[in-house]
Amino acid sequence: MSDATPEEEPAQGTAEDQGPVTITQGLADALADKRESLFAEFEIRDEFPPEVVREAKDRTEGVQQEIQDEIDERRDLRELTTWTTDPADAQDFDDAISIEEAADEYHLWVHIADVSHYVHPDSTMWAEAVERGNTVYLPGYTIHMLPPILAETVCSLVPNEDRLAHTVEMRLDKETLSFEELDIYKSVINSDERLTYKQCERRLEDADAPLHEECTLAYDVADQLHEQRKADGSLVLNPSRDRAHTIIEECMLKANKAVTHELMWNRGVEAMYRVHPQPTPEQWNEALKEIQELDGVSIPGDAWGDDPRKAVNAALEEAPDRQLNKIQRAVLKVMPRAKYMNDPFGGHHALNFDIYGHFTSPIRRLSDLINHWIVHENDVPETLVELCDSASDKQKDAETAERLYKQFMQEVGLDPYAVNNRGVEVTDDPEDAQYDRPETVPE
């Protein structure tokens, strides 16, 4: 993506009640061949070198004692009510939230897995992460940035176990939602529960359910943050986001913004900032004209002369569902690609943030891992510019590979969305398969 849709969660599944898509072995082989060709074309590393796996395995040993040894050096937040919310098929949980309300402020904690405690510049895992740049999500297949043996165990904020975290603690003014106080520090947390998005929705509905009050407060704050972003001119290409996704997206955006404002304004240091250039006025006019010409879609007159992002938001909110994808495509066609830079020059156009960067997903993005290191060590890697360029290129390659893989799936009769949400099960009996290999498989 070009960050025109500022989603903090990767495109993983959300279907919780359906079984996997069933395919024949022949079709599974064709998909594997396509993946291999894409990996070769874009230099995507699927397997981890043995020395990286060994190091990751070694770092999973003696974890609980290591955490106990760390407690005196960190803030002990284990008694704070904390929970995670992720897709049903999430393989690791790298962010958790806590929230409380006072008379004139909201107290929000965003806890991020302290990956940099285990993966640092002197480790082989760090060097491998630099080569990979990010986790690559193909429908039904994931190429991890970090070895799963580490990412899915000691770095995963599983419930009812002590975990090392990097916490962003924010006190938000109730009227303006601005930072009254901001603190970023290493912590130890113990998550009370792991929720899926659907479970979070159910907690919001059931007043007697555990975490109902906390989820309700979190959504109230997140909804205010969302409306404030829209009013300020942030582009919102998915107007029908449910409440659970809204909570996570807005809390992560607020934490990312807090961290990068701390780095830029309070410390004045370089970091891996996320910069999103704006389209030219001619490009915006082209997109708005295309949107206006869609059947059943109109842009309110007062939005035309204000801000193109607000005009798009207004069109999306009133458009019939069948036109949403066309509106999104019209915008994405003219959007420049977002990139990582060592300074925030130009800001993030889609979000309408003057400064922005990534912090909340160090398990799956190199940028976040490096920013964790910079925040804690207050030290900038000498190769930061090269790291920014490489991470930008790797993300572009990953997105292109994902697009080509989905295109191939459609050519062989598979629904990428169904595979992405439900996974794949291979059967040797064509009679049991929902999808069989066609006689001719596109090259």
N, C-alpha and C positions, 0 to 999 in steps of 0.2 A: 504494500500500500504506500501511497505517497503521504500518509498521515492526514489526508483530508478527512478521514474518519478516525478520530483519535481514540481507538480502542486499546485498552490496556490488556485485554485478554486475547490470547491467540485463538485462531479459528478451530476450536476443538468441539467435540460433540456436546449436545445438550439433551438428546433424547434419552429418557430414562426407562421407558416402558416398552420399547421395541427391541427385538432381537437383532443380531448382526445380519448384514446382507450376505447371502449364501451364493458362492460362485464355484465354478468348476476348477479343477486343477489346471486345465489348459489356459483358462483366463487368468488364473493366478500367476502362471508362468509368464504370460504376455505382459502383465503388469510389472513383474520383477525385471524382465528384460528392459522395459521402458525406464524403470527407475535407474537401472545400471547405466543406461546410455545418458540419462540426464546427469547422473553423478559424475560421469566422465567429462561431459561437455562443460559443466559448471564447476568442476573441481570441488565437489561436495564430498567430504570425508564421512563415510558411513561407519566403518569400523574404527575402534579406538586402538592405538598402539598398545602392546602388552605392558610397557613400562607405565603408561598412563593409568591403565586399569589396576595395576599393582599398587600404584600410589593412592588411587582412590579407595581401594579396598583397605589399605593400611590406615587411612584416615577415618575409617568407620569403626576402628577397634578402640575399646576403652572410652567410648564417647561419654557415658554418664559420669564417669569419674572426672573427665576433662571438663564437663560442664560444671560439676561441683567445684572444681578448682578455679573456675572463671567467675563464680558468683560474687566474690569479694571485689572484683575489679569492674563489675557491671552493675547496672540498676536491676534489682530483683523485682520483676513485674508479675511474678507467678500467681499472685493473689488477684490480679486485675482480670475481670471478666473479658475473655478474648475468644474470638472464633474466626474460622476461615470460611470462605464461600467460593466454590469452584465448579466447573462443569462436572457432570456425573462421572465422566471417564478420565478426569485429571489424574496424571501420574505423579505429580508432586504439588505441594502446597507452599508457595513461596511468599504469600502475604496474608496477614491477619489484621483485624481491626478491633479496637476497643473504643467505647464512647460513653461520655457522661454529660449531664446538663447542669449548669449552675444558673444563678439568677440572670446574669447578663452575658454569659458566654457558653459556647460548646467546647467540650474538652475531647479532642479526637487524637487517638494514637493509631498510627499505621506501622505495623511491625513487619519487617522484611527479613527473610532468612539471611543469616550472616554468612553468606557464601565466602566472602573474602577472608574469613577466619581459617578456612580450609584450603582455599585456592588463592594463592598469592604469587607475586612476580617471580619468586624463586622456585616455584613448583612446575613440574611437567604438565600438570592440568591447566595451569595458566597459559603456558605456551600453546597447548592444544586448543584452548578456547580462543586464543588470538587467531589461530589458523582457521577456525570454524566461523567465528564471528557471531553466530546466533544459532538457535535451534530451528530446524527446518520442518515445517508441518505440511506433509502431503496427506491427502485423504487416506486414512487407514494406515499411515506409516509415518513415523517420527524419526528424524535424525537429530540426536541430542547434541547440545553444545558441551555439556559436562557428562561424565560417565553416570549412567542411571544408578549405579551401585552407591554413589555418593548423593546425587541430587534427590533420589527418591527415598533416602533414609535419613541421614543426620542433618541434611539441609532442608528437609521437608517438615513443615510445621504441623505435624500430626497431632491429634488431640491426646490429652492426658499424658504427655511426655514433655519433660523439660527440653527446651531448645534455645540455642543461641540466636539472637536476633539483632537487627539494626533498627532502632525505633525512631520514627519521626513523630514527635509529640507537639501538637498544635492546640493553642487556645484561640478560638475564633469568636470575634465579636458577633453577637446575635443580630445586630442590625446590618452590619456591613459584610460580615463573613471574612473580614480581613484578619491577619495574624496579630493577636494581642501579645502572644508569646510564642516562641518557636525554639525547640530544642531537638538536637539529633544526637543519639548516643547508642552505645552498645548495651544490650539488655539480655536478660534471661526471661523467657515467657513459658507459659504452659496453656495451650489452647484448650478451651472447654469443650469445643465441638467442631466437627467438620461438616459443614452444610453444603449441599448441592444448591444450584440456583432454584430448582423447584421446591426443595425443602425450605429455603429461605422465604419463598413466596407463601408457603403454607404457614410458616411461623408468623408472618405478617397478618395473615387472616385469622389465626387462632389466638385469642386473647389469653388463653390458659396455657399456651405452649411455652416451653423453655425458650429463653432469649427473645420472646415476643416484644418486650418493652425496649430491649437494646436494638433489635432490628427495626422497630418502628421509629425510634429516635434517629438511627442511622439513615433511614430513608428520608425522614423529614429534613435532615441537614443536607443530604445528597440532592434531594429535589430542589432545595433552595440554591445550592451551588450550580445545579444544572440550569435553572431558570436565569440565574445571574450571568452565567456564561453566554447563554443565548442573547440576553439583553445587551451584553457587551459586544456582541458580534462574533461569537464563536460559531463555527459551522457545525451543524448537527445533522449528519446525513442519515441517521437512523432514528426517526422521531418516535418509533413505537417500542423503544427499549423498555423491558419490564423493570419492575422495581428492584429486584435483586441485582440485575446487571447495573442499574443506575447507581446503587450503593457502591459497588466495587469500582466502577469506572470513575465516579466523581471523587471518591476517597483517594484513589491512586493518582489521579490528575493533581489533586491538591497537594499530596505528598511530594510528587515529582517537582511541582512548581516551588514548593517550600524549600526543597533541597537546593535547587539550582539558583534560587534567589539568595540563599545563604552563601553559596559558593561565590556568586558574582558580586553581590552588594556588600556582604559582611566581610568576606575574605579577599575578594578581588583576584581569584585564582582562575587559571584555565581549567576546563573540564571538558567532558564530552557532551556539549550542548546539542540540542536537536533544533535545527534551523529549517524552516519551511518557507521558501520564497513565495511571493504572491504572483498570480497571473497578471498579464498586462491588462489594461482597460479594454483593449480590443478582444482579448481572449474571454474576459468576463462577459462582455456584450454578446459574443458568439454563443456562450453557454446559456445565458439568460434567454436569448432569442430562441434557441432550440427548445428550452423548457416551456416557454410561453406558447409555442406552436403545438405542444402535445395535446391530444384530445382530453378534455376534462380538466386541464390544468391552467391556472391563471396565477399571475403574480400580483398581489395587491398593489394598487397605485402608489400608496405611501411608501412601499418598500423599494420601488425602482430607483428613486433618487437618494436613498439612504446608504446602504451598504450591500454589495452583492451577496455577501454571506447571509445577511438577514433576509434578503429577497428569496434566496434558495430555501432557507428555513421555513419561511412563510408558505412557499409553494408546496413543500413536502408535507406540511401539516394539513393542507386542504386537499391535496391530490388524492385521487382514487388509488387503491393499493396496486392496481395493475401498472401504474405509471411510476411507482417509486424507483424501480431499478433504472428506468430510462432517465429520470432526473439525476440519479446518482452518477450514471455513466456520463451524462453531459458535463457534469462538474469535474469528474475525475479526468476527462479527456484534456482539460485545459490546465489542470493543476500541475505545477512543477513537482519534481520528486524532492521529498524531504531528505536531509543529509545530516551527518554528524560533523560538527566543527569545534575547534578549540576555543571559540568565543561565540557568544549568542547573537552576533551582529544580524540584524534584520528580524529577529524573533521568529515566532511560529504563526504563520498567517492563518492557517485553518482554525487553530485554537484561539487566535487573537491574543496570544501571550507574548509580552515583550522579551521574556526569558523563559526557556523551557529546556528540560533534559530528562533523561530516563534514570530511575533509581529503583523502581519497585519490582523488577524482574531479573535479578542477577543470575538466576538459574538458566535463563534462556536467551539473555542478551549480553554481549560483551560490554556494551556501553554502560549498563547498570553496574556490572561488576567493577569496572574501572572507576566509576563515580563513587562506589562504596569505598574503594581504596583511597581515593583522593579525599573524601570527607573525613575518614578516620585518621589517615596518616598526614593529611595536609601537605601531601607531596604529589607532584605531577610527573607521570612517566616522561622520560626524555623524548620518546618516540610518539608523543600524543597525536601530533598531526597525521603521522602515518597510520596510527591506529584508527583515527576518525575516518580517513579515506578508505581503509581496508574494511571497516565495519559497514560503511555505506555501500561499498561494492558487494560485499557478501550478502547484505540484505536484498539488494537488487537482484542478485543471482538467485537467491532463495525464492523470491516472489515470481521470477520468470519461470523457474523450474516448477513451482506449484501450478502456475497457469498452464504450462504445457502438459503437465501430468493430468490435470483436470480435463483439458481438451482431448487428450488421448482416451481418457475414461469415457467421455461422451461419444467418441468415435466408435468404441467397442460396445456401446449400449449401456454403460454403467452410469448411474446417477452419482456424481461426486459428493453431492450434499448428503445423500443417504449413507454413503460409505463413511463420510467424515463424521457423521453423528452416531452411526450404529456399529461401525467396525465391519470386519470381513471374516467370514467363516468359509473354509474351503472344503468341498466335498468331492469324493471320487465318483459319486453317482449323479450323472446329469439330471436324473429325474427329481433329485432333491434340491437342485440348484435354481435360484431365482434368475441367475444370469449365466449363460453358457458362452464359451468362446465362439465368436463368429467364424465363418469359413475363411474370411480374409481379414487379417489383423493389420491395420495401418502401420506403416513403418515410420 
